[in-house]
Amino acid sequence: MQGGSTGIGYGLKYQARCIADVKADTDHTSFITGTLSLKEENEVHLIRLSSGGTELICEGLFSHPNEIWDLASCPFDQRIFSTVFSSGESYGAAIWQIPELYGQLNSPQLERIGSLDAHNSKIKCTLWWPSGRHDKLISIDEQNLFLWSLDSSRKTAQVQSQESAGMLHYLSGGAWDPHDVNAVASTCESSIQFWDLRTMKKTNSIEHAHVRNVDYDSRKKYILVTAEDESGIHLWDLRMPKVPILELPGHAHWTWAVRCNPEYEGLILSAGTDSAVNLWLASPPSSDDLTSESSVESPTRRVDPMLNSYSDYEDSVYGLAWSSREPWIFASLSYDGRVVVESIKPHLPKK
């Protein structure tokens, strides 16, 4: 199903790749995004959806010293977020705090409250502890996974532990299991690796998965969703990870990002380099189906439950975020700096 241009737009000044839901803001539906300009001074935009849901308001605009490649909002403090950035060939990562009375300042400056400076390889992403107030976060570079402890009052971040993925693996991203805070999935060139943070050792892997992005289903334990280079979207049951339990067609070109809805089971967003965002209703087989004899041999089901395709874009879509406050709202970001916020209410399952 092809959707019309129903979204609410907001334009950034420069190119951009990443956007995040401000989960800790329980009063507003808000998102944070950052730009990726090589020559100009980059910006972080704090964007709020108006109370009537008709416009996007710039709540805060802040200078950022380098190109922003990844951005993640702190789940328990709406003024804190992390970025991965580059300057030429060098990469860095830091934790930032928005000033308390930023709306009353002429040119509010971000305060750096922690530097994740133990990396020697190209940093890919940061992950915050999945829920609740906790000072732990993870950073992933091409070769290593780091667990950090943040002390925002002292403006320090200390490495708690680290582990290498091995010489033959190049890490590209990851996700923290919301059902098990000791479990993290990291994406590699041709596999997904699973880690136990207590020992910092690999516990399992899914091989031959050409994965660009990964997300856990927060509604359903053991379910993992991946964005694949060539074969669309895969759903995996981690109790039997040899083959996916469900395949979705994905996009006309690369499927770049996938996000499971935080509230509605089976609702998945995907974004791609075909300048589209797709909404899916994916129902994995039941536990009974998975344990039957026929499904043990080949549990993969190919289905096309696309609810809608959003085509408000003129460039590749890299950024994707559900609102945790209003889970029928999502924001997307195309490379040309266009933010679009949509409501999926017309496509919600009827009760």
C-alpha positions as CSV (number, residue, x, y, z in Angstrom):
1,M,0.0,0.0,0.0
2,Q,1.4,3.4,-1.0
3,G,0.8,6.2,1.4
4,G,0.4,9.9,0.5
5,S,2.2,12.9,2.0
6,T,0.4,13.1,5.3
7,G,3.5,13.7,7.5
8,I,4.6,16.8,9.3
9,G,7.9,18.1,8.0
10,Y,10.9,19.9,9.6
11,G,14.0,20.8,7.7
12,L,17.6,20.7,9.0
13,K,20.2,23.0,7.5
14,Y,22.6,20.3,6.6
15,Q,22.7,16.6,5.8
16,A,21.9,14.2,8.6
17,R,21.7,10.5,9.4
18,C,20.4,10.0,13.0
19,I,17.3,10.8,15.1
20,A,16.2,9.5,18.5
21,D,13.1,9.6,20.6
22,V,13.5,11.6,23.8
23,K,12.1,8.9,26.0
24,A,12.6,10.7,29.3
25,D,10.4,13.6,28.2
26,T,7.0,12.4,29.5
27,D,5.3,15.7,29.0
28,H,5.9,16.1,25.2
29,T,6.4,14.0,22.1
30,S,9.9,15.0,21.3
31,F,12.9,13.9,19.2
32,I,16.6,14.9,19.0
33,T,18.6,14.9,15.8
34,G,22.0,16.0,14.6
35,T,23.7,17.1,11.4
36,L,26.6,15.7,9.3
37,S,28.3,18.6,7.6
38,L,31.9,18.3,6.7
39,K,32.6,22.0,6.3
40,E,29.9,23.9,8.4
41,E,29.4,23.9,12.1
42,N,27.1,21.1,13.0
43,E,23.9,21.4,14.9
44,V,21.8,19.4,17.4
45,H,18.0,20.0,17.1
46,L,15.6,19.3,19.9
47,I,12.2,19.0,18.2
48,R,8.8,18.8,19.8
49,L,5.4,17.9,18.3
50,S,2.8,20.6,19.1
51,S,0.0,19.7,21.5
52,G,-2.4,19.6,18.6
53,G,-0.1,17.4,16.6
54,T,0.0,19.7,13.6
55,E,3.5,21.1,13.6
56,L,7.0,20.4,14.7
57,I,8.6,23.1,17.0
58,C,12.3,23.7,17.4
59,E,12.6,23.5,21.2
60,G,16.4,23.9,21.2
61,L,19.2,24.4,18.7
62,F,22.8,23.8,19.8
63,S,26.2,23.8,18.1
64,H,28.1,20.5,17.9
65,P,31.8,20.5,17.1
66,N,31.9,17.6,14.6
67,E,29.9,15.5,12.1
68,I,27.3,13.4,14.0
69,W,27.2,9.7,12.9
70,D,25.2,8.3,15.8
71,L,23.0,9.9,18.5
72,A,21.2,8.3,21.4
73,S,19.0,10.0,24.1
74,C,19.4,9.1,27.8
75,P,16.3,7.1,28.9
76,F,16.1,8.7,32.3
77,D,17.2,12.4,31.8
78,Q,15.8,14.3,28.9
79,R,18.7,16.8,28.9
80,I,21.4,14.1,28.4
81,F,22.3,12.4,25.1
82,S,25.3,10.8,23.5
83,T,26.9,11.3,20.1
84,V,29.4,9.5,17.9
85,F,31.2,12.0,15.7
86,S,34.1,12.4,13.3
87,S,36.7,15.0,12.4
88,G,38.5,14.0,9.3
89,E,39.8,10.5,9.8
90,S,39.4,10.5,13.6
91,Y,36.3,9.4,15.5
92,G,35.1,10.1,19.0
93,A,32.1,9.7,21.3
94,A,30.8,11.8,24.1
95,I,28.0,12.4,26.6
96,W,26.4,15.8,26.4
97,Q,24.0,17.8,28.7
98,I,21.6,20.5,27.5
99,P,21.7,23.5,29.8
100,E,18.8,23.7,32.2
101,L,17.4,27.0,31.2
102,Y,18.3,26.7,27.5
103,G,15.1,28.4,26.3
104,Q,16.1,31.6,28.1
105,L,19.6,31.8,26.8
106,N,20.7,33.6,23.6
107,S,23.2,31.0,22.4
108,P,22.9,27.9,24.7
109,Q,26.0,25.7,24.7
110,L,26.0,21.9,25.2
111,E,28.1,20.7,28.2
112,R,30.3,17.7,27.7
113,I,29.8,15.5,30.8
114,G,31.7,12.5,29.7
115,S,34.2,11.4,26.9
116,L,34.2,7.8,25.7
117,D,37.9,8.1,24.8
118,A,39.2,4.6,25.1
119,H,38.7,3.7,21.5
120,N,41.4,3.1,18.9
121,S,39.1,2.0,16.1
122,K,36.3,3.7,14.3
123,I,33.4,4.1,16.7
124,K,30.0,3.0,15.4
125,C,27.4,3.6,18.1
126,T,26.5,4.0,21.8
127,L,23.7,2.2,23.6
128,W,22.1,3.3,26.9
129,W,20.9,0.8,29.6
130,P,17.5,-0.2,28.2
131,S,15.2,1.0,31.0
132,G,15.2,2.8,34.4
133,R,17.7,5.1,35.9
134,H,21.1,3.5,35.5
135,D,24.6,4.9,34.8
136,K,25.8,2.2,32.4
137,L,26.1,2.5,28.7
138,I,27.9,0.7,25.9
139,S,30.0,1.9,23.0
140,I,30.9,-0.3,20.0
141,D,33.8,0.3,17.6
142,E,34.9,-1.8,14.6
143,Q,36.7,-4.2,16.8
144,N,35.6,-3.8,20.4
145,L,32.7,-3.6,22.8
146,F,33.1,-1.3,25.9
147,L,30.9,-1.1,29.0
148,W,31.1,2.3,30.7
149,S,30.0,3.8,33.9
150,L,28.9,7.5,33.8
151,D,29.3,9.9,36.7
152,S,27.5,13.0,35.4
153,S,28.2,15.0,38.5
154,R,31.9,14.5,38.2
155,K,31.8,14.7,34.4
156,T,33.6,11.4,33.9
157,A,33.0,8.1,32.2
158,Q,35.0,5.1,33.2
159,V,35.5,1.8,31.3
160,Q,34.0,-1.0,33.4
161,S,35.0,-3.8,31.0
162,Q,35.8,-4.4,27.3
163,E,36.2,-7.2,24.9
164,S,37.5,-7.6,21.3
165,A,35.3,-9.2,18.6
166,G,38.3,-10.8,17.1
167,M,40.6,-10.0,14.2
168,L,38.3,-11.3,11.5
169,H,35.2,-9.4,12.6
170,Y,34.3,-5.8,12.0
171,L,31.5,-4.6,14.2
172,S,29.0,-2.1,12.8
173,G,26.3,-1.6,15.5
174,G,24.2,-3.3,18.1
175,A,21.2,-3.4,20.4
176,W,20.7,-4.0,24.1
177,D,18.2,-6.7,25.1
178,P,15.3,-5.0,27.0
179,H,14.3,-8.4,28.5
180,D,17.8,-9.2,29.8
181,V,20.1,-6.3,30.7
182,N,23.1,-8.6,30.6
183,A,22.6,-9.4,26.9
184,V,23.7,-7.4,23.9
185,A,23.6,-8.2,20.2
186,S,26.3,-6.7,17.9
187,T,26.2,-6.7,14.1
188,C,29.2,-7.8,12.0
189,E,29.8,-8.0,8.3
190,S,28.3,-11.4,8.0
191,S,26.9,-12.3,11.4
192,I,25.2,-11.2,14.6
193,Q,27.1,-11.8,17.8
194,F,25.5,-12.1,21.2
195,W,27.4,-11.1,24.4
196,D,27.0,-11.6,28.1
197,L,28.0,-8.4,29.8
198,R,28.8,-10.1,33.1
199,T,31.7,-12.0,31.5
200,M,32.1,-9.9,28.3
201,K,32.1,-13.1,26.3
202,K,30.3,-14.2,23.2
203,T,27.4,-16.6,24.0
204,N,26.0,-17.3,20.5
205,S,25.9,-16.0,17.0
206,I,23.8,-16.0,13.8
207,E,26.0,-16.7,10.9
208,H,25.6,-15.6,7.2
209,A,23.3,-12.8,8.2
210,H,24.2,-9.7,6.1
211,V,22.8,-7.2,8.7
212,R,22.8,-3.4,8.5
213,N,20.6,-2.9,11.6
214,V,19.1,-4.9,14.5
215,D,16.4,-4.3,17.1
216,Y,14.9,-6.4,19.9
217,D,11.1,-6.7,20.2
218,S,10.4,-5.0,23.6
219,R,7.0,-6.7,23.7
220,K,8.1,-10.3,23.1
221,K,11.0,-12.1,24.6
222,Y,13.6,-13.8,22.4
223,I,12.4,-12.0,19.2
224,L,15.0,-10.1,17.2
225,V,14.5,-8.1,14.0
226,T,17.2,-7.5,11.4
227,A,17.6,-5.2,8.4
228,E,19.3,-7.2,5.7
229,D,21.5,-6.0,2.8
230,E,19.7,-7.9,0.0
231,S,16.9,-10.0,1.5
232,G,14.7,-7.5,3.3
233,I,13.8,-8.0,6.9
234,H,14.2,-11.1,9.1
235,L,12.6,-12.0,12.4
236,W,14.6,-14.4,14.6
237,D,13.6,-16.5,17.6
238,L,16.8,-16.6,19.6
239,R,16.0,-20.0,21.1
240,M,16.4,-21.5,17.6
241,P,18.6,-19.1,15.6
242,K,19.7,-21.2,12.7
243,V,17.1,-19.8,10.3
244,P,14.7,-16.8,10.6
245,I,11.1,-17.5,11.6
246,L,9.8,-14.8,9.3
247,E,10.9,-12.9,6.2
248,L,9.6,-9.6,5.0
249,P,10.4,-8.2,1.6
250,G,11.9,-5.0,2.9
251,H,12.9,-2.3,0.3
252,A,13.7,-1.9,-3.3
253,H,17.3,-1.2,-2.4
254,W,19.1,-1.7,0.9
255,T,17.0,-1.9,4.0
256,W,18.9,0.4,6.4
257,A,17.0,0.5,9.7
258,V,14.4,-1.5,11.5
259,R,12.4,-0.5,14.7
260,C,9.9,-2.5,16.7
261,N,7.0,-0.6,18.1
262,P,7.3,-0.2,21.9
263,E,3.6,-0.8,22.6
264,Y,1.9,-2.6,19.7
265,E,3.0,-6.2,19.1
266,G,4.1,-7.0,15.6
267,L,4.3,-3.5,14.3
268,I,7.7,-2.8,12.6
269,L,9.1,0.2,10.8
270,S,11.8,-0.1,8.2
271,A,13.7,2.6,6.3
272,G,15.8,2.2,3.2
273,T,18.0,3.7,0.6
274,D,15.0,3.6,-1.8
275,S,13.7,6.8,-0.1
276,A,10.8,5.0,1.6
277,V,9.7,4.1,5.1
278,N,7.5,0.9,5.4
279,L,5.1,-0.1,8.1
280,W,4.6,-3.8,8.7
281,L,2.4,-6.0,10.8
282,A,4.5,-9.1,11.3
283,S,3.1,-11.9,13.4
284,P,5.7,-14.5,14.2
285,P,4.6,-18.1,14.4
286,S,3.2,-19.2,17.7
287,S,5.3,-21.4,20.1
288,D,3.3,-24.4,19.1
289,D,4.1,-23.8,15.4
290,L,7.8,-23.4,16.1
291,T,8.0,-26.7,17.9
292,S,6.1,-28.8,15.3
293,E,8.2,-31.2,13.2
294,S,7.8,-29.4,9.9
295,S,8.8,-26.0,11.3
296,V,11.9,-27.4,12.9
297,E,13.3,-28.2,9.5
298,S,12.3,-24.9,7.9
299,P,10.4,-22.4,10.1
300,T,10.8,-19.4,7.8
301,R,7.6,-18.0,6.5
302,R,7.6,-15.5,3.6
303,V,4.8,-12.9,4.0
304,D,4.0,-9.5,2.8
305,P,2.0,-7.8,5.5
306,M,2.8,-4.2,4.5
307,L,0.3,-1.8,6.1
308,N,1.7,1.3,4.4
309,S,4.6,2.8,2.6
310,Y,5.5,6.4,3.3
311,S,7.2,8.2,0.4
312,D,7.6,11.8,1.6
313,Y,11.3,11.7,0.9
314,E,13.7,12.6,-1.9
315,D,16.8,10.9,-0.4
316,S,17.8,7.8,1.4
317,V,16.2,7.4,4.8
318,Y,18.7,6.5,7.6
319,G,17.1,7.7,10.8
320,L,14.0,6.1,12.4
321,A,12.5,6.4,15.8
322,W,9.1,5.5,17.5
323,S,7.8,7.8,20.1
324,S,7.6,6.0,23.4
325,R,5.1,8.6,24.8
326,E,2.7,8.3,21.8
327,P,3.6,4.9,20.3
328,W,1.4,5.5,17.2
329,I,3.8,8.4,16.2
330,F,7.2,7.9,14.5
331,A,9.9,10.2,13.2
332,S,12.1,9.6,10.2
333,L,15.1,11.4,8.8
334,S,16.4,11.4,5.2
335,Y,20.0,12.2,4.3
336,D,19.1,15.6,2.9
337,G,18.1,16.7,6.5
338,R,14.3,16.3,6.2
339,V,12.5,15.1,9.3
340,V,9.0,13.7,8.9
341,V,6.7,12.8,11.7
342,E,3.8,10.5,10.9
343,S,0.8,9.0,12.8
344,I,0.0,5.3,12.2
345,K,-3.4,5.5,13.9
346,P,-5.3,4.6,10.7
347,H,-3.3,1.3,10.6
348,L,-3.5,0.2,14.2
349,P,-5.2,-3.2,14.7
350,K,-8.9,-2.8,15.5
351,K,-9.7,-4.0,19.0
